[in-house]
Amino acid sequence: MTRRLASASGTYSDAVAVAGPGTWVHIAGQLGVQMDGAGSDRPRAEQARIALLRIEQLLGEMDASLSDVVKVTVFVTDFDDYAEVSRVRNAVFGDLRPASTAVQVAGLLAGAAIEIEALAFVAGSG
């Protein structure tokens, strides 16, 4: 069972509770650029879309999907254009929005402007 409490803004969940047998899947921070820095000049929203696509692919390899994600953490080098990043996150997750935290950091690997990590729970597995 998964229960989500929408935030006042409706763009993410303030809390997500899961119960029952299952498997937790931890997805390490994913960048929206290549490790050699290629793509670091892309807009933040595009980097977020690429990072979320990578998360979706990794979840698939773990027999999970975006609908299983209960928490994301978005690391940004600054909050300029964060509204666009938030729109991308909302479009990707649709109505099943995970709990979400955004953190401004001094820098990220490969000159990226965005890094996203995810925590998913796959009910009934394991």
N, CA, C and O atoms as a printed pandas DataFrame, in Angstrom:
     atom_number atom_name residue_name chain_id  residue_number  x_coord  y_coord  z_coord
0              1         N          MET        A               1    0.837   -1.173    0.000
1              2        CA          MET        A               1    0.000    0.000    0.000
2              3         C          MET        A               1    0.887    1.244    0.000
3              4         O          MET        A               1    1.847    1.330    0.766
4              5         N          THR        A               2    0.565    2.187   -0.849
5              6        CA          THR        A               2    1.269    3.462   -0.882
6              7         C          THR        A               2    0.258    4.567   -0.644
7              8         O          THR        A               2   -0.814    4.586   -1.249
8              9         N          ARG        A               3    0.604    5.477    0.232
9             10        CA          ARG        A               3   -0.258    6.623    0.534
10            11         C          ARG        A               3    0.548    7.887    0.319
11            12         O          ARG        A               3    1.667    7.994    0.821
12            13         N          ARG        A               4    0.005    8.849   -0.416
13            14        CA          ARG        A               4    0.692   10.088   -0.726
14            15         C          ARG        A               4   -0.121   11.277   -0.222
15            16         O          ARG        A               4   -1.337   11.326   -0.403
16            17         N          LEU        A               5    0.556   12.234    0.411
17            18        CA          LEU        A               5   -0.086   13.469    0.855
18            19         C          LEU        A               5    0.439   14.601   -0.013
19            20         O          LEU        A               5    1.614   14.958    0.069
20            21         N          ALA        A               6   -0.424   15.162   -0.838
21            22        CA          ALA        A               6   -0.026   16.221   -1.761
22            23         C          ALA        A               6    0.420   17.460   -0.997
23            24         O          ALA        A               6   -0.111   17.776    0.068
24            25         N          SER        A               7    1.396   18.148   -1.554
25            26        CA          SER        A               7    1.840   19.415   -0.976
26            27         C          SER        A               7    0.794   20.484   -1.260
27            28         O          SER        A               7   -0.090   20.294   -2.095
28            29         N          ALA        A               8    0.900   21.597   -0.566
29            30        CA          ALA        A               8   -0.030   22.702   -0.792
30            31         C          ALA        A               8    0.051   23.195   -2.230
31            32         O          ALA        A               8   -0.958   23.613   -2.798
32            33         N          SER        A               9    1.248   23.151   -2.825
33            34        CA          SER        A               9    1.404   23.601   -4.214
34            35         C          SER        A               9    0.892   22.565   -5.203
35            36         O          SER        A               9    0.587   22.894   -6.349
36            37         N          GLY        A              10    0.797   21.309   -4.762
37            38        CA          GLY        A              10    0.337   20.248   -5.645
38            39         C          GLY        A              10    1.371   19.769   -6.641
39            40         O          GLY        A              10    1.046   18.979   -7.528
40            41         N          THR        A              11    2.609   20.227   -6.521
41            42        CA          THR        A              11    3.642   19.847   -7.482
42            43         C          THR        A              11    4.483   18.669   -7.024
43            44         O          THR        A              11    5.286   18.151   -7.801
44            45         N          TYR        A              12    4.320   18.233   -5.786
45            46        CA          TYR        A              12    5.019   17.069   -5.245
46            47         C          TYR        A              12    4.228   16.597   -4.043
47            48         O          TYR        A              12    3.234   17.222   -3.675
48            49         N          SER        A              13    4.653   15.496   -3.420
49            50        CA          SER        A              13    3.998   15.014   -2.210
50            51         C          SER        A              13    4.828   15.419   -1.002
51            52         O          SER        A              13    6.051   15.286   -1.013
52            53         N          ASP        A              14    4.165   15.915    0.042
53            54        CA          ASP        A              14    4.861   16.233    1.289
54            55         C          ASP        A              14    5.283   14.970    2.017
55            56         O          ASP        A              14    6.302   14.963    2.708
56            57         N          ALA        A              15    4.515   13.910    1.872
57            58        CA          ALA        A              15    4.820   12.650    2.535
58            59         C          ALA        A              15    4.338   11.501    1.679
59            60         O          ALA        A              15    3.309   11.594    1.010
60            61         N          VAL        A              16    5.101   10.402    1.707
61            62        CA          VAL        A              16    4.714    9.178    1.032
62            63         C          VAL        A              16    4.972    8.042    2.012
63            64         O          VAL        A              16    6.084    7.900    2.520
64            65         N          ALA        A              17    3.953    7.234    2.278
65            66        CA          ALA        A              17    4.098    6.084    3.170
66            67         C          ALA        A              17    3.874    4.813    2.368
67            68         O          ALA        A              17    2.971    4.744    1.534
68            69         N          VAL        A              18    4.699    3.812    2.627
69            70        CA          VAL        A              18    4.536    2.516    1.986
70            71         C          VAL        A              18    4.465    1.451    3.068
71            72         O          VAL        A              18    5.110    1.568    4.110
72            73         N          ALA        A              19    3.680    0.415    2.818
73            74        CA          ALA        A              19    3.541   -0.664    3.778
74            75         C          ALA        A              19    3.451   -1.983    3.031
75            76         O          ALA        A              19    3.020   -2.035    1.879
76            77         N          GLY        A              20    3.857   -3.029    3.693
77            78        CA          GLY        A              20    3.768   -4.358    3.122
78            79         C          GLY        A              20    5.100   -4.847    2.606
79            80         O          GLY        A              20    6.080   -4.103    2.574
80            81         N          PRO        A              21    5.128   -6.105    2.203
81            82        CA          PRO        A              21    6.376   -6.669    1.682
82            83         C          PRO        A              21    6.748   -6.026    0.355
83            84         O          PRO        A              21    5.884   -5.654   -0.438
84            85         N          GLY        A              22    8.019   -5.906    0.135
85            86        CA          GLY        A              22    8.478   -5.313   -1.113
86            87         C          GLY        A              22    9.969   -5.118   -1.128
87            88         O          GLY        A              22   10.686   -5.596   -0.249
88            89         N          THR        A              23   10.425   -4.414   -2.132
89            90        CA          THR        A              23   11.850   -4.164   -2.334
90            91         C          THR        A              23   12.092   -2.676   -2.496
91            92         O          THR        A              23   11.406   -2.007   -3.269
92            93         N          TRP        A              24   13.067   -2.161   -1.765
93            94        CA          TRP        A              24   13.498   -0.772   -1.924
94            95         C          TRP        A              24   14.554   -0.713   -3.012
95            96         O          TRP        A              24   15.467   -1.538   -3.044
96            97         N          VAL        A              25   14.433    0.253   -3.898
97            98        CA          VAL        A              25   15.414    0.477   -4.964
98            99         C          VAL        A              25   15.970    1.884   -4.784
99           100         O          VAL        A              25   15.227    2.865   -4.830
100          101         N          HIS        A              26   17.269    1.976   -4.580
101          102        CA          HIS        A              26   17.955    3.264   -4.422
102          103         C          HIS        A              26   18.687    3.566   -5.723
103          104         O          HIS        A              26   19.554    2.799   -6.141
104          105         N          ILE        A              27   18.347    4.669   -6.357
105          106        CA          ILE        A              27   19.004    5.076   -7.599
106          107         C          ILE        A              27   19.962    6.212   -7.274
107          108         O          ILE        A              27   19.553    7.266   -6.786
108          109         N          ALA        A              28   21.239    5.984   -7.550
109          110        CA          ALA        A              28   22.265    7.003   -7.314
110          111         C          ALA        A              28   21.979    8.234   -8.155
111          112         O          ALA        A              28   21.259    8.163   -9.151
112          113         N          GLY        A              29   22.544    9.358   -7.751
113          114        CA          GLY        A              29   22.356   10.599   -8.480
114          115         C          GLY        A              29   22.706   10.455   -9.950
115          116         O          GLY        A              29   23.778    9.965  -10.303
116          117         N          GLN        A              30   21.786   10.888  -10.801
117          118        CA          GLN        A              30   21.979   10.817  -12.248
118          119         C          GLN        A              30   22.099   12.230  -12.806
119          120         O          GLN        A              30   21.320   13.122  -12.471
120          121         N          LEU        A              31   23.092   12.405  -13.662
121          122        CA          LEU        A              31   23.346   13.702  -14.288
122          123         C          LEU        A              31   22.610   13.789  -15.619
123          124         O          LEU        A              31   22.245   12.773  -16.210
124          125         N          GLY        A              32   22.406   14.988  -16.068
125          126        CA          GLY        A              32   21.824   15.221  -17.389
126          127         C          GLY        A              32   22.890   15.563  -18.410
127          128         O          GLY        A              32   22.597   16.162  -19.445
128          129         N          VAL        A              33   24.134   15.182  -18.122
129          130        CA          VAL        A              33   25.268   15.422  -19.024
130          131         C          VAL        A              33   26.097   14.150  -19.095
131          132         O          VAL        A              33   25.906   13.225  -18.305
132          133         N          GLN        A              34   27.019   14.115  -20.051
133          134        CA          GLN        A              34   27.962   13.002  -20.134
134          135         C          GLN        A              34   29.075   13.198  -19.101
135          136         O          GLN        A              34   29.341   14.327  -18.687
136          137         N          MET        A              35   29.712   12.131  -18.690
137          138        CA          MET        A              35   30.761   12.230  -17.675
138          139         C          MET        A              35   31.964   13.050  -18.147
139          140         O          MET        A              35   32.744   13.527  -17.323
140          141         N          ASP        A              36   32.122   13.220  -19.465
141          142        CA          ASP        A              36   33.213   14.064  -19.962
142          143         C          ASP        A              36   32.806   15.541  -20.018
143          144         O          ASP        A              36   33.574   16.388  -20.475
144          145         N          GLY        A              37   31.594   15.836  -19.549
145          146        CA          GLY        A              37   31.112   17.213  -19.522
146          147         C          GLY        A              37   30.300   17.603  -20.736
147          148         O          GLY        A              37   29.726   18.691  -20.768
148          149         N          ALA        A              38   30.240   16.737  -21.738
149          150        CA          ALA        A              38   29.444   17.051  -22.927
150          151         C          ALA        A              38   27.985   17.260  -22.519
151          152         O          ALA        A              38   27.406   16.436  -21.811
152          153         N          GLY        A              39   27.412   18.349  -22.963
153          154        CA          GLY        A              39   26.031   18.665  -22.654
154          155         C          GLY        A              39   25.853   19.563  -21.449
155          156         O          GLY        A              39   24.725   19.886  -21.077
156          157         N          SER        A              40   26.962   19.975  -20.826
157          158        CA          SER        A              40   26.839   20.813  -19.628
158          159         C          SER        A              40   26.302   22.209  -19.952
159          160         O          SER        A              40   25.931   22.956  -19.047
160          161         N          ASP        A              41   26.261   22.562  -21.241
161          162        CA          ASP        A              41   25.708   23.853  -21.629
162          163         C          ASP        A              41   24.202   23.778  -21.902
163          164         O          ASP        A              41   23.576   24.789  -22.219
164          165         N          ARG        A              42   23.624   22.578  -21.777
165          166        CA          ARG        A              42   22.183   22.422  -21.981
166          167         C          ARG        A              42   21.417   23.161  -20.886
167          168         O          ARG        A              42   21.922   23.304  -19.773
168          169         N          PRO        A              43   20.209   23.633  -21.185
169          170        CA          PRO        A              43   19.369   24.255  -20.152
170          171         C          PRO        A              43   19.088   23.259  -19.021
171          172         O          PRO        A              43   19.092   22.045  -19.223
172          173         N          ARG        A              44   18.849   23.801  -17.844
173          174        CA          ARG        A              44   18.596   22.951  -16.671
174          175         C          ARG        A              44   17.422   22.009  -16.900
175          176         O          ARG        A              44   17.484   20.841  -16.513
176          177         N          ALA        A              45   16.366   22.491  -17.515
177          178        CA          ALA        A              45   15.192   21.653  -17.750
178          179         C          ALA        A              45   15.546   20.448  -18.618
179          180         O          ALA        A              45   15.069   19.343  -18.363
180          181         N          GLU        A              46   16.365   20.647  -19.627
181          182        CA          GLU        A              46   16.774   19.540  -20.487
182          183         C          GLU        A              46   17.663   18.567  -19.715
183          184         O          GLU        A              46   17.532   17.353  -19.870
184          185         N          GLN        A              47   18.565   19.090  -18.888
185          186        CA          GLN        A              47   19.401   18.213  -18.058
186          187         C          GLN        A              47   18.527   17.395  -17.110
187          188         O          GLN        A              47   18.788   16.212  -16.894
188          189         N          ALA        A              48   17.500   18.012  -16.547
189          190        CA          ALA        A              48   16.584   17.293  -15.650
190          191         C          ALA        A              48   15.861   16.189  -16.402
191          192         O          ALA        A              48   15.723   15.081  -15.884
192          193         N          ARG        A              49   15.398   16.468  -17.607
193          194        CA          ARG        A              49   14.689   15.471  -18.419
194          195         C          ARG        A              49   15.603   14.277  -18.700
195          196         O          ARG        A              49   15.167   13.130  -18.613
196          197         N          ILE        A              50   16.857   14.541  -19.034
197          198        CA          ILE        A              50   17.807   13.465  -19.324
198          199         C          ILE        A              50   18.084   12.650  -18.060
199          200         O          ILE        A              50   18.110   11.420  -18.111
200          201         N          ALA        A              51   18.290   13.324  -16.933
201          202        CA          ALA        A              51   18.546   12.623  -15.672
202          203         C          ALA        A              51   17.356   11.735  -15.303
203          204         O          ALA        A              51   17.548   10.599  -14.869
204          205         N          LEU        A              52   16.144   12.235  -15.469
205          206        CA          LEU        A              52   14.950   11.449  -15.152
206          207         C          LEU        A              52   14.777   10.274  -16.113
207          208         O          LEU        A              52   14.302    9.213  -15.707
208          209         N          LEU        A              53   15.152   10.445  -17.370
209          210        CA          LEU        A              53   15.122    9.339  -18.326
210          211         C          LEU        A              53   16.095    8.251  -17.890
211          212         O          LEU        A              53   15.775    7.065  -17.960
212          213         N          ARG        A              54   17.276    8.647  -17.443
213          214        CA          ARG        A              54   18.255    7.668  -16.950
214          215         C          ARG        A              54   17.708    6.933  -15.732
215          216         O          ARG        A              54   17.883    5.721  -15.604
216          217         N          ILE        A              55   17.053    7.659  -14.846
217          218        CA          ILE        A              55   16.443    7.026  -13.672
218          219         C          ILE        A              55   15.388    6.021  -14.118
219          220         O          ILE        A              55   15.333    4.906  -13.600
220          221         N          GLU        A              56   14.551    6.410  -15.076
221          222        CA          GLU        A              56   13.521    5.510  -15.578
222          223         C          GLU        A              56   14.138    4.240  -16.168
223          224         O          GLU        A              56   13.632    3.140  -15.945
224          225         N          GLN        A              57   15.219    4.390  -16.912
225          226        CA          GLN        A              57   15.892    3.231  -17.502
226          227         C          GLN        A              57   16.468    2.318  -16.423
227          228         O          GLN        A              57   16.333    1.097  -16.509
228          229         N          LEU        A              58   17.105    2.896  -15.412
229          230        CA          LEU        A              58   17.670    2.097  -14.324
230          231         C          LEU        A              58   16.572    1.380  -13.541
231          232         O          LEU        A              58   16.733    0.221  -13.159
232          233         N          LEU        A              59   15.469    2.064  -13.307
233          234        CA          LEU        A              59   14.351    1.418  -12.619
234          235         C          LEU        A              59   13.871    0.208  -13.411
235          236         O          LEU        A              59   13.602   -0.844  -12.832
236          237         N          GLY        A              60   13.762    0.347  -14.713
237          238        CA          GLY        A              60   13.334   -0.756  -15.562
238          239         C          GLY        A              60   14.253   -1.960  -15.435
239          240         O          GLY        A              60   13.796   -3.103  -15.439
240          241         N          GLU        A              61   15.554   -1.699  -15.323
241          242        CA          GLU        A              61   16.513   -2.793  -15.159
242          243         C          GLU        A              61   16.379   -3.475  -13.803
243          244         O          GLU        A              61   16.869   -4.587  -13.609
244          245         N          MET        A              62   15.711   -2.800  -12.862
245          246        CA          MET        A              62   15.491   -3.350  -11.521
246          247         C          MET        A              62   14.043   -3.819  -11.347
247          248         O          MET        A              62   13.575   -3.994  -10.222
248          249         N          ASP        A              63   13.339   -4.021  -12.463
249          250        CA          ASP        A              63   11.934   -4.435  -12.450
250          251         C          ASP        A              63   11.051   -3.459  -11.675
251          252         O          ASP        A              63   10.147   -3.863  -10.944
252          253         N          ALA        A              64   11.326   -2.187  -11.846
253          254        CA          ALA        A              64   10.556   -1.122  -11.210
254          255         C          ALA        A              64   10.223   -0.081  -12.277
255          256         O          ALA        A              64   10.682   -0.171  -13.416
256          257         N          SER        A              65    9.414    0.910  -11.887
257          258        CA          SER        A              65    9.060    1.977  -12.825
258          259         C          SER        A              65    8.952    3.295  -12.074
259          260         O          SER        A              65    9.059    3.336  -10.848
260          261         N          LEU        A              66    8.741    4.357  -12.814
261          262        CA          LEU        A              66    8.595    5.670  -12.186
262          263         C          LEU        A              66    7.431    5.707  -11.206
263          264         O          LEU        A              66    7.463    6.475  -10.245
264          265         N          SER        A              67    6.408    4.894  -11.428
265          266        CA          SER        A              67    5.267    4.875  -10.512
266          267         C          SER        A              67    5.641    4.322   -9.140
267          268         O          SER        A              67    4.893    4.504   -8.179
268          269         N          ASP        A              68    6.787    3.651   -9.036
269          270        CA          ASP        A              68    7.257    3.103   -7.763
270          271         C          ASP        A              68    8.098    4.101   -6.967
271          272         O          ASP        A              68    8.412    3.853   -5.803
272          273         N          VAL        A              69    8.464    5.223   -7.581
273          274        CA          VAL        A              69    9.327    6.207   -6.917
274          275         C          VAL        A              69    8.543    6.918   -5.826
275          276         O          VAL        A              69    7.459    7.450   -6.064
276          277         N          VAL        A              70    9.115    6.917   -4.615
277          278        CA          VAL        A              70    8.459    7.583   -3.490
278          279         C          VAL        A              70    9.197    8.847   -3.064
279          280         O          VAL        A              70    8.641    9.664   -2.331
280          281         N          LYS        A              71   10.456    9.023   -3.516
281          282        CA          LYS        A              71   11.238   10.202   -3.103
282          283         C          LYS        A              71   12.285   10.508   -4.150
283          284         O          LYS        A              71   12.965    9.604   -4.636
284          285         N          VAL        A              72   12.419   11.776   -4.503
285          286        CA          VAL        A              72   13.529   12.235   -5.333
286          287         C          VAL        A              72   14.219   13.394   -4.620
287          288         O          VAL        A              72   13.596   14.169   -3.894
288          289         N          THR        A              73   15.505   13.482   -4.850
289          290        CA          THR        A              73   16.267   14.639   -4.395
290          291         C          THR        A              73   16.915   15.247   -5.626
291          292         O          THR        A              73   17.616   14.568   -6.377
292          293         N          VAL        A              74   16.672   16.535   -5.821
293          294        CA          VAL        A              74   17.211   17.260   -6.969
294          295         C          VAL        A              74   18.300   18.199   -6.456
295          296         O          VAL        A              74   18.044   19.083   -5.639
296          297         N          PHE        A              75   19.500   17.992   -6.945
297          298        CA          PHE        A              75   20.617   18.862   -6.604
298          299         C          PHE        A              75   20.833   19.826   -7.763
299          300         O          PHE        A              75   20.942   19.399   -8.912
300          301         N          VAL        A              76   20.896   21.120   -7.470
301          302        CA          VAL        A              76   21.085   22.140   -8.495
302          303         C          VAL        A              76   22.229   23.058   -8.087
303          304         O          VAL        A              76   22.475   23.282   -6.902
304          305         N          THR        A              77   22.918   23.580   -9.084
305          306        CA          THR        A              77   24.008   24.510   -8.777
306          307         C          THR        A              77   23.489   25.903   -8.476
307          308         O          THR        A              77   24.181   26.704   -7.848
308          309         N          ASP        A              78   22.265   26.199   -8.924
309          310        CA          ASP        A              78   21.575   27.416   -8.500
310          311         C          ASP        A              78   20.095   27.243   -8.816
311          312         O          ASP        A              78   19.712   26.353   -9.575
312          313         N          PHE        A              79   19.277   28.092   -8.233
313          314        CA          PHE        A              79   17.839   27.942   -8.399
314          315         C          PHE        A              79   17.270   28.746   -9.562
315          316         O          PHE        A              79   16.050   28.831   -9.703
316          317         N          ASP        A              80   18.128   29.342  -10.407
317          318        CA          ASP        A              80   17.637   29.992  -11.615
318          319         C          ASP        A              80   16.917   28.946  -12.463
319          320         O          ASP        A              80   17.415   27.832  -12.631
320          321         N          ASP        A              81   15.788   29.287  -12.979
321          322        CA          ASP        A              81   15.014   28.401  -13.847
322          323         C          ASP        A              81   14.524   27.135  -13.139
323          324         O          ASP        A              81   14.141   26.176  -13.809
324          325         N          TYR        A              82   14.527   27.108  -11.797
325          326        CA          TYR        A              82   14.081   25.891  -11.110
326          327         C          TYR        A              82   12.611   25.582  -11.415
327          328         O          TYR        A              82   12.210   24.418  -11.409
328          329         N          ALA        A              83   11.828   26.592  -11.676
329          330        CA          ALA        A              83   10.422   26.355  -12.019
330          331         C          ALA        A              83   10.316   25.448  -13.247
331          332         O          ALA        A              83    9.418   24.610  -13.326
332          333         N          GLU        A              84   11.230   25.616  -14.202
333          334        CA          GLU        A              84   11.239   24.754  -15.390
334          335         C          GLU        A              84   11.610   23.322  -15.024
335          336         O          GLU        A              84   11.028   22.374  -15.551
336          337         N          VAL        A              85   12.569   23.165  -14.132
337          338        CA          VAL        A              85   12.968   21.833  -13.664
338          339         C          VAL        A              85   11.777   21.166  -12.974
339          340         O          VAL        A              85   11.505   19.986  -13.195
340          341         N          SER        A              86   11.082   21.920  -12.150
341          342        CA          SER        A              86    9.911   21.403  -11.454
342          343         C          SER        A              86    8.834   20.977  -12.445
343          344         O          SER        A              86    8.192   19.945  -12.246
344          345         N          ARG        A              87    8.625   21.741  -13.497
345          346        CA          ARG        A              87    7.640   21.383  -14.518
346          347         C          ARG        A              87    8.013   20.067  -15.207
347          348         O          ARG        A              87    7.152   19.232  -15.483
348          349         N          VAL        A              88    9.313   19.898  -15.478
349          350        CA          VAL        A              88    9.772   18.650  -16.096
350          351         C          VAL        A              88    9.501   17.476  -15.152
351          352         O          VAL        A              88    8.966   16.448  -15.568
352          353         N          ARG        A              89    9.873   17.634  -13.883
353          354        CA          ARG        A              89    9.635   16.576  -12.890
354          355         C          ARG        A              89    8.143   16.232  -12.846
355          356         O          ARG        A              89    7.776   15.057  -12.845
356          357         N          ASN        A              90    7.291   17.249  -12.810
357          358        CA          ASN        A              90    5.848   17.019  -12.737
358          359         C          ASN        A              90    5.327   16.326  -13.987
359          360         O          ASN        A              90    4.465   15.452  -13.891
360          361         N          ALA        A              91    5.830   16.699  -15.150
361          362        CA          ALA        A              91    5.396   16.065  -16.394
362          363         C          ALA        A              91    5.809   14.596  -16.428
363          364         O          ALA        A              91    5.049   13.748  -16.894
364          365         N          VAL        A              92    6.989   14.299  -15.943
365          366        CA          VAL        A              92    7.494   12.925  -15.951
366          367         C          VAL        A              92    6.691   12.046  -14.996
367          368         O          VAL        A              92    6.333   10.920  -15.342
368          369         N          PHE        A              93    6.407   12.554  -13.801
369          370        CA          PHE        A              93    5.727   11.743  -12.799
370          371         C          PHE        A              93    4.206   11.815  -12.871
371          372         O          PHE        A              93    3.530   10.962  -12.296
372          373         N          GLY        A              94    3.658   12.796  -13.551
373          374        CA          GLY        A              94    2.207   12.901  -13.655
374          375         C          GLY        A              94    1.562   13.055  -12.288
375          376         O          GLY        A              94    2.064   13.782  -11.431
376          377         N          ASP        A              95    0.440   12.362  -12.092
377          378        CA          ASP        A              95   -0.300   12.483  -10.840
378          379         C          ASP        A              95    0.338   11.724   -9.678
379          380         O          ASP        A              95   -0.005   11.983   -8.525
380          381         N          LEU        A              96    1.249   10.802   -9.947
381          382        CA          LEU        A              96    1.898   10.037   -8.884
382          383         C          LEU        A              96    3.208   10.707   -8.494
383          384         O          LEU        A              96    4.293   10.176   -8.733
384          385         N          ARG        A              97    3.087   11.860   -7.900
385          386        CA          ARG        A              97    4.263   12.649   -7.583
386          387         C          ARG        A              97    4.936   12.154   -6.312
387          388         O          ARG        A              97    4.279   11.984   -5.285
388          389         N          PRO        A              98    6.242   11.924   -6.375
389          390        CA          PRO        A              98    6.960   11.490   -5.176
390          391         C          PRO        A              98    7.216   12.671   -4.244
391          392         O          PRO        A              98    7.071   13.831   -4.630
392          393         N          ALA        A              99    7.598   12.352   -3.014
393          394        CA          ALA        A              99    8.120   13.399   -2.140
394          395         C          ALA        A              99    9.364   13.939   -2.833
395          396         O          ALA        A              99   10.057   13.195   -3.528
396          397         N          SER        A             100    9.653   15.216   -2.654
397          398        CA          SER        A             100   10.741   15.826   -3.407
398          399         C          SER        A             100   11.452   16.882   -2.579
399          400         O          SER        A             100   10.829   17.676   -1.875
400          401         N          THR        A             101   12.767   16.869   -2.683
401          402        CA          THR        A             101   13.603   17.871   -2.024
402          403         C          THR        A             101   14.542   18.457   -3.065
403          404         O          THR        A             101   15.091   17.728   -3.890
404          405         N          ALA        A             102   14.728   19.762   -3.029
405          406        CA          ALA        A             102   15.701   20.427   -3.898
406          407         C          ALA        A             102   16.782   21.040   -3.017
407          408         O          ALA        A             102   16.491   21.681   -2.006
408          409         N          VAL        A             103   18.026   20.833   -3.416
409          410        CA          VAL        A             103   19.172   21.312   -2.649
410          411         C          VAL        A             103   20.117   22.060   -3.582
411          412         O          VAL        A             103   20.501   21.538   -4.629
412          413         N          GLN        A             104   20.490   23.270   -3.208
413          414        CA          GLN        A             104   21.490   24.007   -3.983
414          415         C          GLN        A             104   22.870   23.605   -3.490
415          416         O          GLN        A             104   23.131   23.593   -2.287
416          417         N          VAL        A             105   23.761   23.273   -4.435
417          418        CA          VAL        A             105   25.118   22.832   -4.117
418          419         C          VAL        A             105   26.132   23.708   -4.845
419          420         O          VAL        A             105   25.795   24.400   -5.805
420          421         N          ALA        A             106   27.373   23.670   -4.379
421          422        CA          ALA        A             106   28.424   24.496   -4.974
422          423         C          ALA        A             106   28.828   24.010   -6.365
423          424         O          ALA        A             106   29.238   24.814   -7.202
424          425         N          GLY        A             107   28.718   22.720   -6.620
425          426        CA          GLY        A             107   29.094   22.189   -7.921
426          427         C          GLY        A             107   28.734   20.723   -8.025
427          428         O          GLY        A             107   28.506   20.047   -7.023
428          429         N          LEU        A             108   28.686   20.243   -9.266
429          430        CA          LEU        A             108   28.378   18.843   -9.544
430          431         C          LEU        A             108   29.415   18.282  -10.510
431          432         O          LEU        A             108   30.099   19.037  -11.200
432          433         N          LEU        A             109   29.529   16.967  -10.557
433          434        CA          LEU        A             109   30.458   16.319  -11.474
434          435         C          LEU        A             109   30.208   16.748  -12.919
435          436         O          LEU        A             109   29.080   17.064  -13.298
436          437         N          ALA        A             110   31.252   16.753  -13.703
437          438        CA          ALA        A             110   31.194   16.995  -15.146
438          439         C          ALA        A             110   30.583   18.346  -15.510
439          440         O          ALA        A             110   30.140   18.533  -16.643
440          441         N          GLY        A             111   30.552   19.283  -14.574
441          442        CA          GLY        A             111   30.008   20.600  -14.858
442          443         C          GLY        A             111   28.500   20.640  -15.001
443          444         O          GLY        A             111   27.941   21.609  -15.514
444          445         N          ALA        A             112   27.839   19.576  -14.542
445          446        CA          ALA        A             112   26.376   19.512  -14.641
446          447         C          ALA        A             112   25.735   20.585  -13.773
447          448         O          ALA        A             112   26.314   21.023  -12.779
448          449         N          ALA        A             113   24.531   21.002  -14.157
449          450        CA          ALA        A             113   23.762   21.958  -13.369
450          451         C          ALA        A             113   22.707   21.245  -12.525
451          452         O          ALA        A             113   22.157   21.829  -11.592
452          453         N          ILE        A             114   22.421   19.965  -12.859
453          454        CA          ILE        A             114   21.361   19.184  -12.212
454          455         C          ILE        A             114   21.859   17.773  -11.952
455          456         O          ILE        A             114   22.545   17.183  -12.787
456          457         N          GLU        A             115   21.509   17.233  -10.787
457          458        CA          GLU        A             115   21.691   15.815  -10.481
458          459         C          GLU        A             115   20.447   15.378   -9.717
459          460         O          GLU        A             115   19.975   16.089   -8.830
460          461         N          ILE        A             116   19.920   14.212  -10.060
461          462        CA          ILE        A             116   18.694   13.731   -9.415
462          463         C          ILE        A             116   18.915   12.299   -8.944
463          464         O          ILE        A             116   19.389   11.448   -9.696
464          465         N          GLU        A             117   18.557   12.046   -7.664
465          466        CA          GLU        A             117   18.577   10.683   -7.147
466          467         C          GLU        A             117   17.151   10.292   -6.786
467          468         O          GLU        A             117   16.300   11.151   -6.554
468          469         N          ALA        A             118   16.900    8.988   -6.740
469          470        CA          ALA        A             118   15.534    8.520   -6.501
470          471         C          ALA        A             118   15.524    7.326   -5.561
471          472         O          ALA        A             118   16.475    6.548   -5.494
472          473         N          LEU        A             119   14.428    7.209   -4.843
473          474        CA          LEU        A             119   14.157    6.073   -3.962
474          475         C          LEU        A             119   12.804    5.501   -4.363
475          476         O          LEU        A             119   11.801    6.214   -4.393
476          477         N          ALA        A             120   12.787    4.212   -4.668
477          478        CA          ALA        A             120   11.554    3.569   -5.104
478          479         C          ALA        A             120   11.243    2.376   -4.212
479          480         O          ALA        A             120   12.139    1.775   -3.619
480          481         N          PHE        A             121    9.975    2.047   -4.127
481          482        CA          PHE        A             121    9.527    0.865   -3.392
482          483         C          PHE        A             121    8.634    0.052   -4.311
483          484         O          PHE        A             121    7.616    0.542   -4.800
484          485         N          VAL        A             122    9.029   -1.213   -4.544
485          486        CA          VAL        A             122    8.263   -2.099   -5.391
486          487         C          VAL        A             122    7.507   -3.062   -4.482
487          488         O          VAL        A             122    8.100   -3.972   -3.902
488          489         N          ALA        A             123    6.218   -2.863   -4.361
489          490        CA          ALA        A             123    5.407   -3.672   -3.462
490          491         C          ALA        A             123    5.316   -5.117   -3.933
491          492         O          ALA        A             123    5.248   -5.403   -5.128
492          493         N          GLY        A             124    5.317   -6.016   -2.956
493          494        CA          GLY        A             124    5.088   -7.421   -3.240
494          495         C          GLY        A             124    6.257   -8.187   -3.803
495          496         O          GLY        A             124    6.142   -9.389   -4.046
496          497         N          SER        A             125    7.384   -7.528   -4.018
497          498        CA          SER        A             125    8.548   -8.238   -4.545
498          499         C          SER        A             125    9.530   -8.485   -3.419
499          500         O          SER        A             125    9.375   -7.967   -2.313
500          501         N          GLY        A             126   10.513   -9.261   -3.705
501          502        CA          GLY        A             126   11.586   -9.454   -2.741
502          503         C          GLY        A             126   11.382  -10.641   -1.916
503          504         O          GLY        A             126   12.205  -10.942   -1.051
